[in-house]
Amino acid sequence: MSKKKTLEELLKEVMVPESEQFYLIPNNWSWVKIGYISDVVGGGTPKSTVSEYYAHGDIPWITPADLSGYEDIYISRGKRNITAEGLNNSSARLMPKDTILFSSRAPIGYVAIASNELCTNQGFKSFLPSKAYITRYGYWYLKFAKSFVEKLASGTTFPEISSSKAAKIPFPLPPLPEQKRIVERVESLLGRAEELKQLIDQTKIKTIQRRTSVLAKVFRGQLTEEWRRRNNCTETADDFLEYIQKEKKASNSKKKAKGKKDSLSVFNEPYKLPEGWKWIQLAEIIESSTYGTSAKTNDSNDGIPVLRMGNIKAGEIITENLKYLPNEHPDIQTLTLEENDLLFNRTNSYELVGKTGIVRKEIAGKMTFASYLVRIRLYQKDLLAPYVCAYINSNEGRKLLLAGATQQVGQANINPTKLSYLPIPLPPQKELQVILTRISRLDKLEKEFGQLLKMDNNIETLKAAILNKAFRGELGTNNLEEESALELLKEVLQEQLNQ
């Protein structure tokens, strides 16, 4: 017969050694191994080929998949139930309400609280209700401690937390009144952060919808309909196109080269345009189109930055995660970028192919571009480049553009020839200037939208910071005059010894 442990011996076992503690906590808290203050229960799966274990079952059975994307604190059931026979013929165990469910593999760290009796599969290590902690305190701590707990995992096929390791998870134990205050403060702060996130999400949706709606009107001439009426315009797109043709001839003359005939195709007008507008093909306004460099690049930050597919967003060029070409590389001379050049993404996924960015003044002459991009240089590019860029990235432009895309092993491709066939709704020159003012306003909204995206990320960071402070005793709720958590721990352990 084994000797019964004393309270002091049990206390020594339950306390987490200083070297294994995750971080510092207040003096009236204690780092304890969670398995000493709560029973750790695994799960099980009844044999799937036995229908009697599942058919018409009324016992809720939870798997990690049931918690994927699950945001509620409590869960009552998953996608499947099992029968009493299935429960009795597996290692699954019926657990009481307020059990904390913690997924221990594939993946580690999903957390929920049982709102009624239920059981789980073997992908969980669950913690039964305890007199040592408030259930919601345990829930929020385990949500927060995911990254710490993952480091305790082992396994070759996929990481897993065993029952023995789950029992040794370090748990910061405050006095019960402090646990209650922490839960109230955490849920209040997280609630406010979530309200702000929802407001941001709604604003983002409205911003996208507004941009889509406005651009649809822009390229149908509807947005400037009132402007045309007030100004009694007689100028036409043909006048503008004639001006472009003169520029084209003058340019070819300077180059002492015969002008290349526009590469055009027969197409049906996608929709009716206002009087004075004209459907053209992009080839009619392209001065040149050039593939980027296929030379090997490096990460040295030494040389000329090379823009790649990932740097092209809808209308913008993002100068992040750049590669470099040596300064002396010959491609740098031939593949220069000028202000208002367009960079067209010719090969990518179906969702991203065709995305086009415009070269702004701040990067002109300072970067080059890679072979999956095409540099499009337009005549009258100060006017036409912002307009064409917005059009190609709009719903209207992309529908027509993607109609000419070819698919190859999960990738879509639009070569410069097919791009040149793209129908463009061309307005008169003066009206185009008015349109660009409207598009500029949209671009400003788009930048504000980008700030919202950053704020959205900041909110997730804020949520993490709230939990981080909560379980370090830094929310301003801790009262050092209250009875220490050590006394609470002694009471719980003494009760275990008396059983």
C-alpha positions as CSV (number, residue, x, y, z in Angstrom):
1,M,0.0,0.0,0.0
2,S,1.5,3.3,-1.1
3,K,2.0,6.0,1.4
4,K,-0.5,8.9,1.2
5,K,1.1,12.2,0.2
6,T,1.1,15.1,2.5
7,L,-0.3,18.5,1.5
8,E,3.3,19.9,1.4
9,E,4.4,17.1,-0.9
10,L,1.4,17.6,-3.2
11,L,2.0,21.4,-3.3
12,K,5.6,20.8,-4.3
13,E,4.4,18.6,-7.2
14,V,1.7,21.0,-8.4
15,M,3.9,24.1,-8.5
16,V,5.6,24.8,-11.8
17,P,9.4,25.2,-11.5
18,E,10.6,28.7,-12.2
19,S,12.6,27.5,-15.2
20,E,9.3,26.2,-16.8
21,Q,7.2,29.2,-16.1
22,F,6.1,31.1,-19.2
23,Y,6.6,34.6,-17.7
24,L,6.4,36.6,-14.4
25,I,3.1,36.9,-12.6
26,P,2.0,38.9,-9.5
27,N,3.2,37.7,-6.1
28,N,-0.3,36.7,-5.0
29,W,-0.7,34.4,-8.0
30,S,0.8,30.9,-8.4
31,W,2.1,29.0,-11.4
32,V,0.5,25.5,-11.2
33,K,0.3,22.4,-13.4
34,I,-3.3,22.4,-14.7
35,G,-3.7,18.6,-14.4
36,Y,-3.5,18.9,-10.6
37,I,-6.4,21.3,-10.3
38,S,-8.5,19.8,-13.1
39,D,-9.0,16.3,-14.4
40,V,-7.7,15.9,-18.0
41,V,-10.0,13.8,-20.2
42,G,-9.2,12.5,-23.7
43,G,-11.7,11.5,-26.3
44,G,-12.4,8.7,-28.7
45,T,-14.1,7.7,-31.9
46,P,-16.6,4.8,-32.2
47,K,-15.8,2.4,-35.1
48,S,-17.1,4.2,-38.2
49,T,-18.3,1.0,-39.9
50,V,-20.8,0.2,-37.1
51,S,-23.9,2.1,-38.0
52,E,-25.4,1.4,-34.5
53,Y,-22.7,3.6,-33.0
54,Y,-24.0,6.7,-34.9
55,A,-27.5,6.2,-36.4
56,H,-30.1,8.2,-34.5
57,G,-27.5,9.0,-31.8
58,D,-28.4,11.8,-29.3
59,I,-25.1,12.2,-27.6
60,P,-23.2,15.3,-28.9
61,W,-19.8,14.4,-30.2
62,I,-17.3,17.1,-31.0
63,T,-14.3,17.0,-33.4
64,P,-11.7,19.7,-34.0
65,A,-13.4,20.3,-37.4
66,D,-16.4,21.5,-35.4
67,L,-14.3,24.3,-33.9
68,S,-12.7,25.4,-37.2
69,G,-13.9,29.0,-37.6
70,Y,-16.1,28.7,-34.5
71,E,-16.2,32.0,-32.6
72,D,-18.7,31.4,-29.8
73,I,-17.4,30.6,-26.3
74,Y,-19.9,27.8,-25.7
75,I,-20.7,24.8,-27.9
76,S,-23.6,22.3,-27.4
77,R,-23.0,19.9,-30.3
78,G,-21.1,19.2,-33.5
79,K,-22.0,17.9,-36.9
80,R,-22.5,14.4,-35.6
81,N,-23.9,12.6,-32.6
82,I,-23.2,9.1,-31.3
83,T,-25.3,6.6,-29.5
84,A,-24.9,5.3,-26.0
85,E,-23.7,2.0,-27.6
86,G,-21.0,4.0,-29.5
87,L,-20.0,5.8,-26.3
88,N,-19.6,2.5,-24.4
89,N,-17.6,0.9,-27.2
90,S,-15.0,3.6,-27.6
91,S,-12.6,5.6,-25.4
92,A,-14.9,8.7,-25.6
93,R,-16.2,9.8,-22.3
94,L,-19.3,11.8,-21.4
95,M,-18.2,15.1,-19.8
96,P,-20.3,17.6,-17.8
97,K,-21.4,21.1,-18.7
98,D,-18.6,23.7,-18.3
99,T,-15.8,21.3,-19.4
100,I,-13.2,23.2,-21.3
101,L,-12.5,21.5,-24.7
102,F,-9.0,22.0,-26.0
103,S,-7.9,20.5,-29.3
104,S,-4.6,18.7,-28.8
105,R,-3.8,17.9,-32.5
106,A,-4.7,18.8,-36.0
107,P,-4.6,21.6,-35.0
108,I,-3.5,22.4,-31.4
109,G,-5.4,25.2,-29.6
110,Y,-9.1,25.3,-30.6
111,V,-11.0,26.1,-27.4
112,A,-14.6,26.0,-26.4
113,I,-16.7,25.4,-23.3
114,A,-19.3,22.6,-23.2
115,S,-22.8,24.1,-22.7
116,N,-24.2,20.7,-21.8
117,E,-23.1,17.1,-21.4
118,L,-21.1,15.9,-24.5
119,C,-18.1,14.0,-25.6
120,T,-15.2,14.4,-28.1
121,N,-13.1,12.5,-30.4
122,Q,-9.4,11.7,-29.6
123,G,-8.3,15.1,-31.0
124,F,-9.0,16.8,-27.6
125,K,-7.6,17.0,-24.1
126,S,-10.5,18.4,-22.1
127,F,-10.4,19.9,-18.6
128,L,-13.2,19.2,-16.3
129,P,-14.8,21.9,-14.1
130,S,-12.6,22.8,-11.1
131,K,-13.1,24.7,-7.8
132,A,-9.7,26.3,-8.5
133,Y,-10.6,28.4,-11.5
134,I,-13.6,30.0,-13.1
135,T,-14.4,28.2,-16.3
136,R,-14.3,31.3,-18.5
137,Y,-11.0,32.3,-17.0
138,G,-9.6,28.9,-18.0
139,Y,-11.1,29.3,-21.5
140,W,-9.5,32.7,-22.1
141,Y,-6.2,31.6,-20.8
142,L,-6.0,28.5,-23.0
143,K,-7.0,30.7,-26.0
144,F,-4.1,33.0,-25.1
145,A,-1.6,30.3,-24.3
146,K,-1.9,28.5,-27.7
147,S,1.6,29.5,-28.9
148,F,3.1,28.4,-25.5
149,V,1.3,25.1,-25.5
150,E,2.3,24.3,-29.1
151,K,6.0,24.2,-27.9
152,L,5.1,21.3,-25.6
153,A,3.9,19.2,-28.5
154,S,5.7,16.2,-30.0
155,G,5.1,13.9,-32.9
156,T,6.6,13.2,-36.3
157,T,3.5,13.1,-38.6
158,F,1.8,16.0,-36.8
159,P,2.4,17.7,-33.5
160,E,0.2,16.5,-30.6
161,I,-0.2,17.2,-26.9
162,S,-0.4,14.0,-25.0
163,S,-2.5,13.6,-21.8
164,S,0.6,13.6,-19.6
165,K,1.9,16.8,-21.2
166,A,-1.6,18.4,-21.1
167,A,-1.7,17.8,-17.4
168,K,1.6,19.7,-17.0
169,I,0.5,22.8,-18.9
170,P,1.6,25.8,-16.8
171,F,-1.4,27.7,-15.6
172,P,-1.3,31.1,-13.9
173,L,-3.7,30.9,-10.9
174,P,-4.9,34.1,-9.4
175,P,-7.3,34.4,-6.4
176,L,-10.9,33.6,-7.5
177,P,-12.1,37.3,-7.1
178,E,-9.3,38.4,-9.4
179,Q,-10.2,35.6,-11.9
180,K,-13.8,37.0,-12.0
181,R,-12.5,40.6,-12.5
182,I,-10.1,39.5,-15.3
183,V,-12.9,37.7,-17.1
184,E,-15.2,40.7,-16.9
185,R,-12.5,43.1,-18.0
186,V,-11.2,40.9,-20.9
187,E,-14.7,40.3,-22.2
188,S,-15.6,44.0,-22.0
189,L,-12.4,45.0,-23.8
190,L,-12.6,42.3,-26.4
191,G,-16.3,43.1,-27.0
192,R,-15.4,46.7,-27.7
193,A,-12.6,45.7,-30.1
194,E,-15.0,43.3,-31.9
195,E,-17.6,46.1,-32.3
196,L,-14.9,48.3,-33.8
197,K,-13.8,45.4,-36.1
198,Q,-17.4,44.9,-37.3
199,L,-17.7,48.7,-37.9
200,I,-14.5,48.6,-40.0
201,D,-15.7,45.5,-41.9
202,Q,-19.0,47.3,-42.7
203,T,-17.1,50.4,-43.9
204,K,-14.8,48.3,-46.0
205,I,-17.7,46.6,-47.7
206,K,-19.4,49.9,-48.4
207,T,-16.1,51.4,-49.7
208,I,-15.7,48.5,-52.1
209,Q,-19.4,48.6,-53.2
210,R,-19.2,52.3,-53.7
211,R,-16.0,52.1,-55.8
212,T,-17.5,49.3,-57.9
213,S,-20.7,51.2,-58.5
214,V,-18.9,54.5,-59.3
215,L,-16.5,52.9,-61.8
216,A,-19.4,51.1,-63.5
217,K,-21.0,54.5,-64.1
218,V,-17.6,56.0,-65.1
219,F,-17.0,53.6,-68.0
220,R,-20.6,53.9,-69.3
221,G,-20.5,57.7,-69.3
222,Q,-23.2,57.9,-66.7
223,L,-21.1,59.7,-64.1
224,T,-20.4,62.6,-66.4
225,E,-23.9,62.7,-67.9
226,E,-24.8,65.9,-66.1
227,W,-21.4,67.5,-66.9
228,R,-22.0,66.9,-70.6
229,R,-25.5,68.4,-70.5
230,R,-24.3,71.5,-68.7
231,N,-21.3,72.1,-71.0
232,N,-23.1,71.3,-74.2
233,C,-20.0,69.4,-75.4
234,T,-19.4,69.0,-79.2
235,E,-16.0,67.4,-78.8
236,T,-15.9,63.6,-79.6
237,A,-13.6,60.7,-78.9
238,D,-12.8,60.6,-82.6
239,D,-11.2,64.1,-82.2
240,F,-9.1,62.7,-79.3
241,L,-8.2,59.6,-81.3
242,E,-7.1,61.7,-84.3
243,Y,-4.9,63.8,-82.0
244,I,-3.3,60.5,-80.7
245,Q,-2.7,59.3,-84.3
246,K,-0.8,62.5,-85.0
247,E,1.3,62.0,-81.9
248,K,1.9,58.4,-83.1
249,K,3.1,59.6,-86.5
250,A,5.3,62.2,-85.0
251,S,6.9,59.7,-82.7
252,N,7.5,57.2,-85.4
253,S,9.0,60.0,-87.6
254,K,11.5,60.9,-84.8
255,K,12.5,57.2,-84.5
256,K,13.0,57.2,-88.3
257,A,10.9,54.0,-88.3
258,K,7.8,53.0,-90.2
259,G,4.8,53.0,-87.9
260,K,3.7,49.6,-86.9
261,K,0.1,48.8,-87.9
262,D,-2.2,48.5,-85.0
263,S,-3.0,44.9,-84.1
264,L,-6.8,44.9,-84.1
265,S,-9.5,42.3,-84.1
266,V,-13.2,42.3,-84.8
267,F,-15.3,42.7,-81.7
268,N,-18.9,43.3,-80.7
269,E,-19.4,46.5,-78.7
270,P,-20.0,45.3,-75.1
271,Y,-22.6,48.0,-74.4
272,K,-23.9,51.2,-75.8
273,L,-21.9,54.4,-75.1
274,P,-23.1,58.0,-74.9
275,E,-22.9,60.1,-78.0
276,G,-19.4,61.4,-78.5
277,W,-17.8,58.3,-76.9
278,K,-16.2,55.5,-79.0
279,W,-15.2,51.9,-78.5
280,I,-11.6,51.4,-79.4
281,Q,-9.1,48.6,-78.8
282,L,-6.1,49.1,-76.5
283,A,-3.7,48.6,-79.4
284,E,-4.8,52.0,-80.9
285,I,-3.3,53.9,-78.0
286,I,-0.3,51.7,-77.1
287,E,3.1,53.2,-77.9
288,S,5.0,50.0,-76.8
289,S,4.6,46.9,-74.7
290,T,7.6,45.0,-73.3
291,Y,8.2,41.9,-71.3
292,G,10.3,42.3,-68.1
293,T,13.7,40.7,-67.3
294,S,14.1,37.0,-66.9
295,A,17.5,37.5,-65.4
296,K,18.3,35.9,-62.0
297,T,17.7,38.2,-59.1
298,N,19.1,38.3,-55.6
299,D,18.1,39.4,-52.0
300,S,21.2,41.4,-51.4
301,N,19.6,44.9,-51.4
302,D,22.4,45.8,-53.6
303,G,21.5,46.9,-57.1
304,I,18.2,47.9,-58.9
305,P,14.9,46.7,-57.3
306,V,12.9,44.4,-59.6
307,L,9.1,44.5,-59.4
308,R,7.4,41.1,-59.6
309,M,3.9,39.8,-59.7
310,G,3.3,40.2,-55.9
311,N,4.1,43.9,-56.2
312,I,1.2,44.6,-58.4
313,K,-2.1,45.3,-56.7
314,A,-5.3,46.7,-58.3
315,G,-4.0,50.0,-59.5
316,E,-1.0,50.2,-57.2
317,I,2.6,49.1,-57.1
318,I,3.7,47.9,-53.7
319,T,7.4,48.2,-53.1
320,E,7.8,45.4,-50.6
321,N,9.6,42.0,-50.7
322,L,11.8,43.2,-53.6
323,K,14.5,41.3,-55.5
324,Y,17.5,43.0,-57.1
325,L,19.5,43.1,-60.3
326,P,23.2,44.1,-60.3
327,N,23.6,47.8,-61.3
328,E,25.6,46.9,-64.4
329,H,23.0,44.4,-65.8
330,P,22.1,45.3,-69.4
331,D,18.4,44.8,-68.9
332,I,18.3,47.9,-66.6
333,Q,19.0,50.2,-69.6
334,T,16.2,48.7,-71.8
335,L,13.6,48.1,-69.1
336,T,13.4,51.5,-67.5
337,L,10.1,52.6,-65.9
338,E,8.7,56.1,-66.6
339,E,6.0,57.9,-64.7
340,N,2.5,56.7,-65.9
341,D,3.8,53.4,-67.4
342,L,1.5,50.5,-66.7
343,L,2.7,47.2,-65.4
344,F,0.4,44.4,-66.4
345,N,0.4,41.0,-64.6
346,R,0.2,38.6,-67.6
347,T,0.5,35.2,-65.7
348,N,-1.0,34.4,-62.3
349,S,-4.1,32.7,-60.8
350,Y,-7.4,33.5,-62.4
351,E,-8.2,35.9,-59.6
352,L,-5.0,37.9,-60.0
353,V,-4.0,37.7,-63.7
354,G,-4.4,41.0,-65.4
355,K,-4.1,43.1,-62.3
356,T,-2.4,46.3,-63.4
357,G,-0.4,49.0,-61.5
358,I,0.6,52.5,-62.5
359,V,4.1,53.7,-62.1
360,R,4.1,56.8,-59.8
361,K,6.7,59.6,-59.9
362,E,8.5,58.3,-56.8
363,I,9.6,55.0,-58.3
364,A,10.0,56.1,-62.0
365,G,13.6,55.5,-63.1
366,K,14.5,53.7,-59.9
367,M,13.2,50.2,-60.5
368,T,12.8,47.6,-63.3
369,F,10.4,44.7,-63.6
370,A,10.3,40.9,-64.0
371,S,9.3,38.7,-67.0
372,Y,5.8,37.8,-65.8
373,L,5.0,41.5,-66.0
374,V,4.5,43.6,-69.2
375,R,5.3,47.3,-69.4
376,I,2.5,49.1,-71.3
377,R,3.4,52.6,-72.4
378,L,0.5,54.6,-73.9
379,Y,0.3,57.7,-76.0
380,Q,-1.1,60.7,-74.0
381,K,-0.2,58.6,-71.0
382,D,-0.7,61.4,-68.5
383,L,-4.4,61.3,-69.4
384,L,-4.9,57.7,-70.6
385,A,-2.7,55.7,-68.2
386,P,-4.8,56.4,-65.0
387,Y,-8.0,55.9,-67.0
388,V,-6.9,52.6,-68.6
389,C,-5.4,51.3,-65.3
390,A,-8.7,51.9,-63.5
391,Y,-10.7,50.3,-66.3
392,I,-8.5,47.2,-66.5
393,N,-8.9,46.7,-62.8
394,S,-12.7,47.4,-62.8
395,N,-15.3,44.7,-63.0
396,E,-16.3,45.8,-66.5
397,G,-12.7,45.7,-67.8
398,R,-11.8,42.4,-66.1
399,K,-14.8,40.6,-67.5
400,L,-13.7,41.5,-71.0
401,L,-10.0,40.9,-70.3
402,L,-10.5,37.4,-68.7
403,A,-12.6,36.3,-71.7
404,G,-9.3,36.2,-73.6
405,A,-7.3,34.4,-70.9
406,T,-5.9,30.9,-71.4
407,Q,-5.6,28.4,-68.6
408,Q,-2.4,26.3,-68.0
409,V,-2.0,24.1,-64.9
410,G,-3.9,26.3,-62.5
411,Q,-2.5,29.5,-64.0
412,A,-4.1,31.9,-66.3
413,N,-2.3,33.8,-69.1
414,I,-3.0,36.9,-71.1
415,N,-0.3,37.8,-73.5
416,P,0.3,41.3,-74.9
417,T,-1.4,40.5,-78.2
418,K,-4.6,39.5,-76.4
419,L,-4.3,42.5,-74.1
420,S,-4.1,44.7,-77.2
421,Y,-7.5,43.5,-78.3
422,L,-9.1,44.7,-75.1
423,P,-12.1,47.0,-76.0
424,I,-11.8,50.4,-74.3
425,P,-14.7,52.9,-73.9
426,L,-12.9,56.1,-75.0
427,P,-14.5,59.5,-73.9
428,P,-13.7,62.9,-75.5
429,Q,-10.5,64.5,-74.1
430,K,-12.0,67.2,-71.9
431,E,-14.5,64.7,-70.5
432,L,-11.7,62.3,-69.7
433,Q,-10.1,65.1,-67.6
434,V,-13.3,65.4,-65.6
435,I,-13.4,61.6,-65.2
436,L,-9.8,61.5,-63.9
437,T,-10.8,64.0,-61.2
438,R,-13.6,61.6,-60.1
439,I,-11.2,58.6,-60.3
440,S,-8.7,60.5,-58.2
441,R,-11.4,60.9,-55.5
442,L,-12.0,57.2,-55.6
443,D,-8.2,56.6,-55.3
444,K,-8.2,58.7,-52.1
445,L,-11.1,56.5,-50.7
446,E,-9.0,53.5,-51.7
447,K,-6.1,54.7,-49.7
448,E,-8.4,55.3,-46.7
449,F,-9.6,51.7,-47.3
450,G,-6.0,50.6,-47.1
451,Q,-5.7,52.4,-43.7
452,L,-8.8,50.5,-42.6
453,L,-7.1,47.2,-43.5
454,K,-4.1,48.2,-41.3
455,M,-6.5,49.2,-38.5
456,D,-8.1,45.8,-38.9
457,N,-4.8,44.1,-38.3
458,N,-4.1,46.4,-35.4
459,I,-7.4,45.3,-33.8
460,E,-6.2,41.7,-33.9
461,T,-2.9,42.8,-32.3
462,L,-4.9,44.7,-29.7
463,K,-7.0,41.6,-28.8
464,A,-3.7,39.7,-28.4
465,A,-2.3,42.5,-26.2
466,I,-5.4,42.5,-24.0
467,L,-5.0,38.7,-23.3
468,N,-1.3,39.1,-22.8
469,K,-1.8,41.7,-20.1
470,A,-4.7,39.8,-18.5
471,F,-2.7,36.7,-17.7
472,R,0.3,38.7,-16.5
473,G,-1.9,40.6,-14.0
474,E,-1.4,43.9,-15.9
475,L,-5.0,45.0,-16.4
476,G,-5.1,47.0,-13.2
477,T,-7.6,44.6,-11.5
478,N,-5.2,42.7,-9.2
479,N,-5.6,43.4,-5.4
480,L,-2.5,42.4,-3.4
481,E,-4.5,42.6,-0.2
482,E,-6.7,39.7,-1.2
483,E,-6.0,36.2,0.1
484,S,-3.2,34.7,-2.1
485,A,-4.0,32.1,-4.7
486,L,-1.8,29.8,-2.7
487,E,-4.5,29.5,0.0
488,L,-7.0,28.7,-2.7
489,L,-4.7,26.0,-4.1
490,K,-4.2,24.5,-0.6
491,E,-8.0,24.2,-0.1
492,V,-8.4,22.5,-3.5
493,L,-5.5,20.1,-2.9
494,Q,-6.6,19.3,0.7
495,E,-10.1,18.4,-0.6
496,Q,-8.4,16.0,-3.0
497,L,-6.4,14.4,-0.1
498,N,-9.6,14.0,2.0
499,Q,-11.3,12.0,-0.8
